């Protein structure tokens, strides 16, 4: 069903521009898998780095082992923990790092081969160097022999608490030593012709005649230099394979994704391809037509293997996937993959990491992605403003440019790849994220995502080993101090948080619950920032304002990004908004702030323009409801 925005636009100098639309695709068949429907309102995704979430150990020794620094378990997501997450307004949990990736811990007694530190990043391993897609990380299991059962129980607990489950799939690359112990699942590379660089049904690209060599760097030693029987600067791979980021060298650079190998999707080394192209007009066709198109088509072996992996997890009750570096894989594959998933579960939640704005529409319309990261436009712009450099004047143009796909652009201020807001390398103050969070979560109909610990101001300051300051390490065994204070030894009551941390978490709980319940946020949007920049002498580019509405609710959102100065402003609603809201001269309407329910403002209509006064403290926002 297509929904048209009446005024999904920028109101600049009183002139409306740029309409938009919000489109949702539907699958052709009823789901074979029972699943909860996607929420009717705004979606809130809570990303957790699963290995770190429940870790109570506070040792935090650089390069510490699993015994020294501890590790979280699937069982740490207790009923109480999940209940508290759900109370934040969350309806999806993205359990990051679940598929079985390379680790250093010895699990040979469970039939798992050891991994070589020379091709493992960090002590705990990269979650994006997946070793076996048909099982889960044994580190997080109380009993590694029953690790799959423990994760299946977590899926059920999450569903029982009214939330849905997302996990990672990384189609571009796998660990150098990929193997699957799952019965009937053929591993990647099995049967490849390794005598040639490329063949359509080879799963990897090869460098014939050359053996792989471990990258060398005088500043880096596996495991921080600790001795290990396999840490010998050698890894047996002959012939060498292309590295995950596309390096065609037998000895990749230390900064390459040397722990992974690139998957061959039928793209020849010269960039041409060995698979069918989607016919003209398929960008406008529903997912059912994409599914029908691929039936009976001959596609590369890797396509089938990844489709089978996705359906394996769908069958276990996983509700959606986050795709790593999706733009490094042909868009035709995504049409094939996503239409197969939607054929089984029409409500599957499919989000992808894509950083090229020129490709957004291809991956949404041709690749049938539900959501893409809005990283290089909205996130980067808000980050610059939070750091005190950028202007809020740049925000409106982003929404204008994305107006036709705004619903598909997932918003965030933190994730596992990005710096923590509270880190000195980013904003240096957990509170500086508040106005940006209001704008990010309210400005469109798209989902909002937060990263665990963001809501309590986690700065990611630990010296973890392989991981760097300002980002919570995804490569090491580490505790997450601010988050651990909220966790309070497994009570999940926040009792050990500081007053400032409690205040911040209260803000996130209020804001995210409002976003999940407000009908206006799935309705229309219009920028009023440009109008007020033109017509209000006290309105600066440290402020930002916009309106959201539907037939049941009208909202005026005003945020102050200045961390040092208060703002007292006489603001205006442009004539276009006054008319759209059926207001008339002489009307006086009280607007109440929805975050804290303590501040109100009177909106008065004069000469077809709405006038109201507002005073904002540094970093304060109001969500006024008429």
GUVORO-673586 format. One line per field, with one value per residue (C-alpha): residue in three letters; x, y, z. Coordinates in Angstrom, 1 decimal, always signed. Each point is the difference from the previous one (the first is absolute). Layout:
BEGIN
code	(ALA ...)
east	(X ...)
north	(Y ...)
up	(Z ...)
//
This chain:
BEGIN
code	(UNK UNK UNK UNK UNK UNK UNK UNK UNK UNK UNK UNK UNK UNK UNK UNK UNK UNK UNK UNK UNK UNK UNK UNK UNK UNK UNK UNK UNK UNK UNK UNK UNK UNK UNK UNK UNK UNK UNK UNK UNK UNK UNK UNK UNK UNK UNK UNK UNK UNK UNK UNK UNK UNK UNK UNK UNK UNK UNK UNK UNK UNK UNK UNK UNK UNK UNK UNK UNK UNK UNK UNK UNK UNK UNK UNK UNK UNK UNK UNK UNK UNK UNK UNK UNK UNK UNK UNK UNK UNK UNK UNK UNK UNK UNK UNK UNK UNK UNK UNK UNK UNK UNK UNK UNK UNK UNK UNK UNK UNK UNK UNK UNK UNK UNK UNK UNK UNK UNK UNK UNK UNK UNK UNK UNK UNK UNK UNK UNK UNK UNK UNK UNK UNK UNK UNK UNK UNK UNK UNK UNK UNK UNK UNK UNK UNK UNK UNK UNK UNK UNK UNK UNK UNK UNK UNK UNK UNK UNK UNK UNK UNK UNK UNK UNK UNK UNK UNK UNK UNK UNK UNK UNK UNK UNK UNK UNK UNK UNK UNK UNK UNK UNK UNK UNK UNK UNK UNK UNK UNK UNK UNK UNK UNK UNK UNK UNK UNK UNK UNK UNK UNK UNK UNK UNK UNK UNK UNK UNK UNK UNK UNK UNK UNK UNK UNK UNK UNK UNK UNK UNK UNK UNK UNK UNK UNK UNK UNK UNK UNK UNK UNK UNK UNK UNK UNK UNK UNK UNK UNK UNK UNK UNK UNK UNK UNK UNK UNK UNK UNK UNK UNK UNK UNK UNK UNK UNK UNK UNK UNK UNK UNK UNK UNK UNK UNK UNK UNK UNK UNK UNK UNK UNK UNK UNK UNK UNK UNK UNK UNK UNK UNK UNK UNK UNK UNK UNK UNK UNK UNK UNK UNK UNK UNK UNK UNK UNK UNK UNK UNK UNK UNK UNK UNK UNK UNK UNK UNK UNK UNK UNK UNK UNK UNK UNK UNK UNK UNK UNK UNK UNK UNK UNK UNK UNK UNK UNK UNK UNK UNK UNK UNK UNK UNK UNK UNK UNK UNK UNK UNK UNK UNK UNK UNK UNK UNK UNK UNK UNK UNK UNK UNK UNK UNK UNK UNK UNK UNK UNK UNK UNK UNK UNK UNK UNK UNK UNK UNK UNK UNK UNK UNK UNK UNK UNK UNK UNK UNK UNK UNK UNK UNK UNK UNK UNK UNK UNK UNK UNK UNK UNK UNK UNK UNK UNK UNK UNK UNK UNK UNK UNK UNK UNK UNK UNK UNK UNK UNK UNK UNK UNK UNK UNK UNK UNK UNK UNK UNK UNK UNK UNK UNK UNK UNK UNK UNK UNK UNK UNK UNK UNK UNK UNK UNK UNK UNK UNK UNK UNK UNK UNK UNK UNK UNK UNK UNK UNK UNK UNK UNK UNK UNK UNK UNK UNK UNK UNK UNK UNK UNK UNK UNK UNK UNK UNK UNK UNK UNK UNK UNK UNK UNK UNK UNK UNK UNK UNK UNK UNK UNK UNK UNK UNK UNK UNK UNK UNK UNK UNK UNK UNK UNK UNK UNK UNK UNK UNK UNK UNK UNK UNK UNK UNK UNK UNK UNK UNK UNK UNK UNK UNK UNK UNK UNK UNK UNK UNK UNK UNK UNK UNK UNK UNK UNK UNK UNK UNK UNK UNK UNK UNK UNK UNK UNK UNK UNK UNK UNK UNK UNK UNK UNK UNK UNK UNK UNK UNK UNK UNK UNK UNK UNK UNK UNK UNK UNK UNK UNK UNK UNK UNK UNK UNK UNK UNK UNK UNK UNK UNK UNK UNK UNK UNK UNK UNK UNK UNK UNK UNK UNK UNK UNK UNK UNK UNK UNK UNK UNK UNK UNK UNK UNK UNK UNK UNK UNK UNK UNK UNK UNK UNK UNK UNK UNK UNK UNK UNK UNK UNK UNK UNK UNK UNK UNK UNK UNK UNK UNK UNK UNK UNK UNK UNK UNK UNK UNK)
east	(+0.0 +1.4 -0.3 +0.5 +1.4 -2.1 +2.8 +3.0 +2.3 +2.0 -1.8 +2.6 -0.8 -3.7 +0.1 -0.8 +2.4 +0.6 -2.8 +0.8 -1.5 +0.2 -0.3 -0.2 +0.4 -2.1 +0.9 -2.2 -0.6 -1.1 +3.0 +0.9 +1.7 -2.2 +1.3 -1.2 -1.1 +2.2 -1.1 -2.5 +1.9 +3.7 +2.4 +2.7 +3.0 +2.2 +3.4 +2.0 +3.4 -1.1 +3.4 +0.4 -3.6 +0.0 +3.6 +0.3 +3.8 +1.7 +3.7 +0.4 +3.6 +1.3 +0.0 -1.6 -1.1 -3.6 +0.9 +1.7 -2.5 -3.2 -2.7 -3.7 -2.3 -3.3 -1.5 +0.9 -3.0 -2.3 -3.7 +0.8 +2.6 -2.3 -2.9 +2.1 +1.1 -3.6 -1.0 +2.2 -2.5 +2.2 -1.7 +3.1 +3.2 +3.0 +2.2 +3.3 +2.8 -2.1 +1.1 +3.0 +3.1 +3.7 +1.0 +3.2 -1.5 +0.6 -3.3 +1.5 -1.8 -3.2 +1.1 +1.0 +3.4 +2.4 +0.4 +3.3 +0.8 +1.9 -3.3 -2.2 -0.4 +0.1 -0.2 -3.7 -0.1 -1.9 -3.7 +0.2 +2.5 -2.7 +1.3 -3.3 -3.3 -2.0 +1.0 +0.6 +3.0 +1.0 +1.5 -3.5 -1.4 -0.1 +0.5 +1.7 -1.4 -3.5 +0.8 -2.7 -2.7 +1.0 -0.3 -3.4 -1.2 +1.1 -2.0 -3.0 +0.5 +0.4 -3.3 -1.7 +0.9 -1.6 +3.1 +1.4 +3.5 +2.5 +3.4 +2.9 +0.7 +3.2 -0.3 +3.1 +2.5 +0.6 +2.9 +3.1 -0.6 -3.8 -1.5 -3.4 -0.7 -3.7 -1.2 -1.0 +1.5 +2.8 +2.7 +1.2 +2.8 -0.8 +0.6 +1.5 +2.5 +3.0 +2.1 -1.7 -0.6 -3.7 -2.8 -3.7 -0.7 +3.2 -0.9 +3.3 +2.5 +3.5 +3.6 +1.3 +3.7 +0.3 -0.5 -1.6 +2.4 -0.9 +0.1 +2.9 +0.1 +2.6 -2.6 -2.4 +0.4 -2.9 -1.4 +2.1 +3.2 -1.1 +1.3 -2.3 +0.9 -1.7 +1.4 +2.9 -0.6 -1.2 -3.5 -0.4 -1.9 +1.3 -0.9 -0.8 -3.5 -1.1 -0.4 -3.4 +0.4 +1.0 +3.8 +1.5 +3.4 +1.2 +1.3 -2.6 +0.7 -0.5 -2.8 -1.8 -2.7 +2.6 -1.9 -2.6 -0.4 -2.3 -2.9 -0.5 -3.5 +0.6 +1.8 +3.0 +3.3 -0.7 -3.3 -2.3 -2.3 -1.2 -3.6 -3.3 -0.8 -3.3 -2.3 -0.8 -2.6 +0.7 +0.7 -3.8 -1.0 -1.0 +2.1 -2.3 +1.0 +3.7 -0.5 -1.8 +2.8 +2.7 -1.9 +1.8 +2.9 +3.5 +1.9 +3.5 +0.5 +0.7 -3.5 -1.7 +2.2 -0.8 -3.7 +0.0 +1.9 -2.7 -2.9 +1.7 -0.1 -3.5 -1.1 +1.4 -2.1 +2.4 -2.1 +2.5 +3.6 +2.6 +2.2 +3.6 +1.5 -2.9 +1.2 +3.0 -2.4 -2.0 -3.5 -1.4 +1.1 -2.0 -3.1 +0.5 +0.8 -2.5 -2.9 +0.6 -0.1 -3.1 -1.7 +0.3 -0.5 -1.5 +0.7 +3.7 +2.0 +2.9 +2.5 +3.3 +3.3 +0.2 +2.1 -0.4 -3.0 +0.0 -0.8 -2.7 -3.0 +1.5 +0.4 -3.5 -2.0 +2.1 +1.6 -3.2 +1.7 -2.4 +2.5 +3.5 +2.3 -0.5 +3.7 +1.8 -2.8 -2.0 +2.3 +3.2 -1.8 -1.3 +3.4 +1.6 -2.6 +0.4 +3.7 -0.7 +1.1 -3.0 -3.2 -3.5 -0.7 +1.3 -2.6 -3.1 +1.7 +0.7 -3.7 -0.8 +2.4 -1.2 -3.7 -1.0 +1.9 +0.0 -1.9 +2.8 +2.9 +0.6 +1.3 +2.6 +2.6 +2.0 +0.7 +2.9 +2.0 -0.4 +1.5 -1.9 -1.6 +1.5 +3.5 +2.4 +0.7 -3.6 -2.0 +1.6 -3.3 -2.8 -2.6 +1.0 -1.9 -3.3 -1.1 +1.4 -1.9 -3.3 +0.6 +1.2 -2.8 -2.9 +0.8 -1.2 -2.1 +3.1 +1.2 +2.2 +2.9 +2.0 +3.1 +0.1 +1.7 -0.9 -2.9 +2.3 +2.8 +2.6 +3.2 +1.8 +3.2 +1.5 +3.4 -1.3 +2.9 -0.8 -2.9 +0.6 -1.1 -3.4 -1.6 -1.1 +2.2 -1.6 +3.3 +0.8 -1.3 -0.9 -2.4 -2.1 +0.1 -3.0 -2.2 +1.2 -1.1 -3.5 +0.2 +0.8 +1.3 -2.9 -2.8 -0.4 -1.4 +2.5 +0.6 +3.8 -0.4 +1.0 -2.7 +1.0 -0.1 -3.4 -1.3 +1.3 -1.6 -3.3 +0.2 +0.5 -2.8 -2.4 +1.1 +0.0 -3.4 -1.4 +1.4 -1.5 -3.5 -0.4 -2.3 +1.3 +3.4 -1.4 -1.7 +1.2 +3.2 +1.0 +3.0 -0.6 +3.6 +0.6 -3.1 +1.1 +3.6 -1.5 -2.6 +1.3 +3.0 +0.8 -0.2 +3.5 +1.6 +0.5 -3.8 -2.0 -3.8 -2.5 -3.6 -1.6 -3.7 -2.9 -3.7 +0.2 +3.1 +2.1 +3.5 +2.5 +3.6 +2.6 +3.6 +2.9 +3.4 +2.0 +1.7 +0.8 -2.8 -3.7 -2.4 -3.0 -1.8 -3.2 -0.9 -2.4 -2.0 -0.2 -3.3 +0.2 +0.0 -2.7 -2.2 +0.9 -1.0 -3.3 +1.0 -1.5 +0.7 -0.9 +0.6 +2.1 +1.1 +2.0 +2.9 +1.3 +3.5 -0.2 +3.4 -0.5 -3.5 +1.2 +0.2 -2.7 -0.1 -3.0 -0.3 -1.8 -1.2 +0.4 -0.2 +0.2 +3.2 +0.4 +2.0 +1.4 +2.9 +2.4 +3.0 +2.5 +2.8 +3.3 -0.6 -3.7 -2.8 -3.8 -2.5 -3.1 -3.3 -3.0)
north	(+0.0 +3.4 +3.0 +3.5 +2.8 +3.1 +2.3 -2.4 +2.9 +3.0 +3.2 +2.5 +3.7 -1.0 -2.1 -3.7 -2.3 -3.7 -2.5 -3.5 -3.4 -3.0 -3.4 -3.4 -3.2 -3.0 -3.6 -2.2 -2.9 -0.4 -0.7 -3.6 +1.1 +1.4 +3.5 +3.2 +2.7 +3.0 +2.8 +2.5 +3.0 +1.0 -2.9 +0.1 -2.3 -0.7 -1.2 -2.1 -1.4 -3.3 -1.1 +3.1 +0.7 -2.3 +0.0 +0.9 -0.2 +3.4 -1.1 +1.5 -1.1 +0.9 -3.1 -1.8 -3.6 -1.3 -1.2 +3.3 +2.5 -2.1 -0.3 +0.4 -2.9 -0.5 -0.8 +3.5 +1.3 -0.9 +0.7 +3.1 +1.3 -0.5 +1.6 +3.1 +0.2 -0.3 +2.8 +2.3 -0.3 -2.5 -2.5 -1.5 -1.2 -0.4 -2.7 +0.9 -2.6 -3.1 -2.3 -2.1 +2.1 -0.7 +0.0 -0.8 -2.1 -3.8 -1.8 -3.1 -2.3 +1.2 -0.9 +3.6 +0.5 +2.6 +3.3 +1.5 +3.4 +1.1 +0.4 +0.9 +3.7 +0.5 -2.5 -0.8 +0.2 +2.1 -0.7 +0.7 -2.9 -2.7 -3.6 -1.9 +1.6 -3.0 +0.4 +2.7 +1.4 -2.6 +2.7 +1.2 -3.4 -1.3 -3.5 +0.3 -3.3 +1.4 +3.5 -0.2 -1.0 +2.9 +2.5 -1.5 +0.5 +3.6 +0.4 -1.3 +2.2 +3.1 -0.9 -0.6 +3.6 +1.4 +0.6 -1.4 -1.3 +1.2 -1.6 +0.7 -1.6 +1.1 -1.1 +1.8 -2.1 -2.9 -1.0 -1.4 -3.4 -0.2 -3.4 -1.2 -2.9 +0.1 -3.2 +0.5 +3.5 +0.2 +2.4 +2.9 -1.0 -3.7 -1.2 +3.2 -0.2 +1.7 -0.1 +3.1 +3.5 -0.1 -2.4 +0.7 -2.7 +0.4 +1.6 +1.8 +1.8 -1.5 +1.1 -3.1 -0.8 +2.1 -1.0 +2.3 +2.0 +1.5 +3.8 +1.5 +3.2 +0.9 +1.7 -3.0 -3.4 -2.6 -0.2 +3.0 -2.1 -2.8 -3.4 -2.4 -3.3 +1.2 +3.6 -0.6 +2.4 -2.9 -1.0 -2.8 +1.2 -1.1 +1.5 +3.2 +1.5 +3.6 +1.8 +1.1 +3.7 -1.0 -0.1 -2.3 -0.3 -3.3 +2.0 +2.6 +3.2 +0.0 +2.5 -2.3 -2.3 -2.7 -2.3 -0.5 -1.1 +1.5 -2.0 -0.3 +0.9 -0.6 +3.3 -0.5 +1.7 +2.6 +1.0 -1.8 -2.6 -3.6 +0.2 +1.3 +3.7 +1.2 +1.1 +3.7 +1.2 -2.3 +2.9 +0.6 -3.6 -1.6 -2.5 -2.9 +0.8 -0.1 -3.4 -1.3 +1.3 -2.0 -3.3 -2.4 +2.4 -1.2 +2.0 -0.4 -2.5 +2.7 +1.5 -3.3 -0.6 +3.4 -0.3 -3.3 +1.5 +2.8 -2.5 -2.2 +2.9 +1.1 -3.5 +0.3 +3.1 +2.8 +2.9 +1.9 +0.6 +2.8 -0.3 +1.1 +2.0 -0.8 +2.3 -2.3 -2.7 +0.3 +1.4 -2.9 -2.4 +2.1 -0.3 -3.8 -0.2 +2.4 -1.1 -3.6 +1.2 +2.0 -2.9 -1.9 +2.9 +3.1 +2.0 -0.8 +3.1 +0.5 +2.8 +0.6 +1.9 +2.1 +3.1 +1.2 +2.3 -0.5 -3.6 +0.4 -0.3 -3.0 -2.0 +1.0 -0.4 -2.6 -1.8 +0.1 +1.3 +1.3 +2.4 +1.4 +1.9 +3.8 +0.4 +2.2 +2.7 +0.4 -1.7 +1.7 +3.4 -0.4 -1.2 +3.2 +2.1 -1.8 +0.6 +3.7 +0.5 -0.5 +2.0 -1.2 +1.7 -3.1 -2.4 +0.9 -0.6 -3.6 -0.7 +1.7 -2.1 -3.2 +0.8 -2.8 -2.6 +1.6 -3.0 -2.3 +2.0 -1.4 +2.6 -0.4 +2.0 -3.0 -3.5 -2.4 +1.6 +3.6 +2.0 +0.3 +3.5 +0.4 -0.8 +3.0 -0.9 +0.7 +2.4 -0.6 +0.4 -2.6 +2.8 +1.5 -2.9 +1.1 +2.6 -2.2 -3.0 +2.0 +1.1 -3.4 -1.9 +2.4 +1.4 -2.9 -3.1 -2.2 -2.3 +1.3 -2.0 +0.4 -1.9 -1.6 +2.3 +3.1 +0.7 +0.2 +2.0 -2.8 +1.6 -3.1 +1.1 -3.4 -1.1 -3.4 -1.2 -0.1 +2.4 +3.7 +2.7 +1.7 -3.2 -2.9 -2.7 -2.8 -2.0 -0.4 -1.4 +3.1 +1.4 +3.1 +2.1 +2.4 -2.8 -2.2 +2.6 -0.2 -3.8 +0.0 -3.6 -1.4 +1.9 +2.4 +2.7 +2.8 +0.4 +0.7 +2.6 +3.6 +2.7 +1.3 -3.5 -0.6 +3.3 -0.9 -3.5 +1.6 +2.3 -2.9 -2.0 +2.9 +0.9 -3.5 -0.9 +3.2 -0.9 -3.5 +1.3 +3.3 -0.3 +3.3 -1.5 -2.3 +3.0 +3.2 +2.0 +3.6 +2.0 +3.3 +0.8 +2.0 +2.1 +0.9 +0.7 +2.5 +1.5 -0.2 +2.1 -2.2 -3.3 -1.2 -3.0 -1.6 -0.6 -2.4 -0.3 -1.9 -1.2 -3.5 -0.7 -2.2 +0.3 -0.8 +1.8 +3.1 +0.4 +2.9 -1.1 +2.5 -0.9 +2.0 -1.5 +2.6 -1.5 +3.3 +2.5 +0.2 +1.2 +2.2 +0.2 +1.3 -2.7 -0.3 -2.7 +0.8 +0.6 -3.4 -1.8 +2.2 -0.8 -3.8 -0.1 +1.8 +2.9 +3.5 +3.5 +0.6 -3.6 -0.4 -3.6 -1.3 -2.3 -2.3 -1.5 -3.8 -0.9 +1.1 +1.5 +3.1 +2.7 +1.5 +2.7 +1.9 +0.0 +3.0 +0.4 +3.5 +1.0 -3.7 -0.6 -1.9 +1.8 -1.4 +0.7 -2.7 +0.0 -2.8 -0.9 -1.2 -3.4 +0.1 -1.1 +0.3 -2.1 +2.2 -1.7 +2.2)
up	(+0.0 -1.0 +2.3 -1.4 +2.1 -0.5 +1.2 +0.3 -0.9 +1.0 +0.5 -1.0 -0.1 +0.1 -3.1 +0.1 -1.8 -0.5 +0.7 +1.1 +0.5 +2.4 -1.7 +1.6 -2.0 +0.5 -0.7 -2.2 +2.3 +3.6 +2.2 +0.7 +3.2 +2.8 +0.8 +1.7 -2.4 -0.4 +2.3 -1.4 +1.5 +0.0 +0.4 +2.7 -0.4 +3.0 -1.1 +2.5 -0.4 +1.3 +1.4 +2.1 +1.2 +3.0 +1.0 +3.7 +0.1 +0.5 -0.3 -3.5 -0.5 -3.5 -2.2 +3.0 -0.5 +0.4 +3.5 +0.9 -1.4 -0.1 -2.7 -0.1 -0.6 -1.9 +3.4 +1.3 -2.0 +2.8 +0.2 +2.1 -2.5 -3.0 +1.9 +0.7 -3.7 -1.1 +2.4 -2.0 -2.9 -1.8 -2.4 -1.6 +1.5 -2.3 +1.6 -1.6 -0.3 +0.4 -3.0 +0.9 -0.9 +0.5 +3.7 +1.9 +2.8 -0.5 -0.6 -1.6 +2.5 -1.6 -3.5 -0.9 -1.6 +1.5 -1.7 -0.9 +1.7 -3.1 -1.8 +3.0 +1.0 +3.8 +2.8 -0.5 -3.8 -2.5 -0.2 -3.7 -0.6 +0.1 +0.2 +0.0 -0.9 +1.3 +3.6 +2.6 +1.9 +2.6 +2.3 +1.0 +0.9 +3.6 -1.6 -3.4 -1.0 +0.3 -1.4 -2.7 +2.5 +2.3 -2.9 -1.0 +3.5 -0.2 -3.2 +1.8 +3.1 -2.2 -1.8 +3.3 +1.0 -3.0 -2.1 -3.2 -0.7 -2.6 -0.6 -2.4 -3.4 -1.7 -3.7 -1.3 +1.9 +2.4 +2.3 -1.8 +1.7 -0.6 +0.7 +0.8 +2.3 -0.8 -1.6 -3.6 -0.2 -2.5 +1.1 -2.2 -2.4 +0.0 -3.5 -1.3 -2.9 +1.7 -3.1 -1.4 +1.3 -0.8 -0.9 +0.3 +2.6 +1.9 +3.4 +0.3 -2.2 -0.2 -0.6 -1.8 +0.6 +3.2 +3.6 +2.5 +2.2 +3.4 -0.2 +1.9 +2.1 +2.6 +2.2 +0.2 +1.5 +0.2 +3.6 +0.9 -0.2 +2.3 -0.9 -1.7 -1.8 -3.2 +0.0 -2.3 -2.9 -2.1 -1.3 -2.4 -3.1 -3.4 -2.4 +1.8 -0.3 -0.5 +3.3 +1.2 -0.9 -3.6 +0.4 -2.7 +1.7 +1.4 +3.0 +0.8 +1.9 +3.8 -0.6 -2.4 +1.2 +0.0 +2.4 -2.7 -3.6 -2.6 -1.3 -3.8 -1.1 -3.7 -0.5 -2.2 +0.9 -2.7 +1.5 -2.5 +1.4 -0.5 +1.2 -1.4 +0.1 +1.3 -2.9 -0.5 +2.4 +2.9 +2.3 +0.0 +0.4 +3.3 +1.8 -1.2 -3.6 +0.9 +1.7 -3.1 -2.3 +1.7 -0.1 -2.4 -0.7 +0.1 +2.7 +1.5 +2.8 +2.6 -0.5 +0.8 +3.1 +1.5 -0.7 +1.8 +2.9 +0.3 -0.2 +2.6 +2.5 -1.0 +0.7 +3.5 +0.7 -0.9 -1.2 -2.1 -1.0 -0.1 -3.0 +0.3 -2.9 -2.3 -2.8 -0.6 -1.2 -3.3 +0.4 -2.1 +2.8 +2.5 -2.2 +0.0 +3.7 +1.5 -2.2 +1.2 +3.6 -0.5 -1.7 +3.3 +2.4 -1.6 +3.2 +0.1 +1.0 -2.5 +0.6 -1.6 +0.3 -3.2 -0.1 -3.6 -0.3 -3.8 +0.6 +2.7 -2.4 -1.8 +3.2 +1.2 -3.2 -1.9 +3.0 +2.1 +3.2 +2.6 +1.6 -0.7 +2.4 -0.3 +0.9 -2.5 +0.0 +3.2 +2.4 -1.2 -0.1 +3.6 +1.2 -1.4 +1.7 +3.3 -0.2 -0.3 -3.6 -2.2 -0.6 +0.4 -3.3 -1.7 +1.5 -2.1 -3.3 +1.0 +0.7 -3.3 -2.0 +1.6 +0.1 -2.4 +2.1 +3.4 +1.6 -1.1 +1.6 +3.4 +2.5 +2.7 +2.0 +1.2 -1.1 +0.3 -2.8 +1.2 +2.8 +3.2 +0.4 +3.5 -1.3 -0.1 -3.6 -0.8 +2.2 +3.4 +1.8 +0.1 +0.2 -3.4 -1.7 +1.4 -2.6 -2.8 +1.3 +0.0 -3.6 -1.2 +1.5 -0.8 -3.4 -2.2 +0.0 -0.1 +2.8 +2.8 +1.3 +3.1 +1.2 +3.5 +2.4 -2.0 +2.3 +3.0 -1.7 -0.5 -1.3 -1.3 +1.8 +0.8 -1.3 -1.2 -2.1 -3.7 +0.4 +0.1 +2.4 -0.6 -1.4 +2.2 -1.3 -2.0 -0.2 +3.6 +3.3 +1.9 +2.5 -0.8 +3.1 -0.3 -1.3 +2.9 +2.5 -1.5 -0.1 +3.8 +0.1 -1.8 +1.7 -3.0 +2.3 -0.7 +3.8 -0.5 -2.7 +0.8 +0.2 -3.4 -1.5 +1.5 -1.5 -3.4 +0.0 +1.2 -3.0 -2.4 +1.5 -0.3 -3.5 -1.5 +1.6 -1.5 -3.4 +0.1 +0.9 -1.7 -3.1 -1.4 -0.5 -2.7 -1.7 -1.6 +0.4 -0.8 +0.9 +1.7 +0.7 -3.2 +0.5 +3.6 -1.1 -2.4 +2.3 +3.6 +1.0 +3.0 -1.8 -0.8 -1.8 +3.4 +0.1 -2.2 -0.3 -2.1 +0.3 -0.3 -0.2 -1.0 +0.4 +3.7 +1.2 -0.8 +1.3 +0.0 +0.8 +1.1 +1.0 +1.3 -1.1 +1.9 +3.1 +1.6 -0.8 +0.7 -2.8 +0.4 -3.4 -1.5 -2.4 -2.9 -1.8 -3.7 -1.8 -1.7 +3.3 +1.5 -2.9 +0.0 +3.7 -0.6 +2.4 -0.6 +1.1 +3.7 +1.0 +3.2 +0.6 +2.9 -0.9 +2.7 -0.1 -0.3 +1.5 +3.5 +0.1 +1.9 -2.6 -2.2 -2.7 -1.4 -3.8 -1.3 -3.6 -1.5 -3.7 -0.9 +1.9 +3.3 +2.7 +3.3 +2.4 +1.2 +2.4 -0.2 +2.3 -1.5 -1.8 +0.8 -2.4 +0.1 -1.7 +0.1 -0.7 -0.8)
//
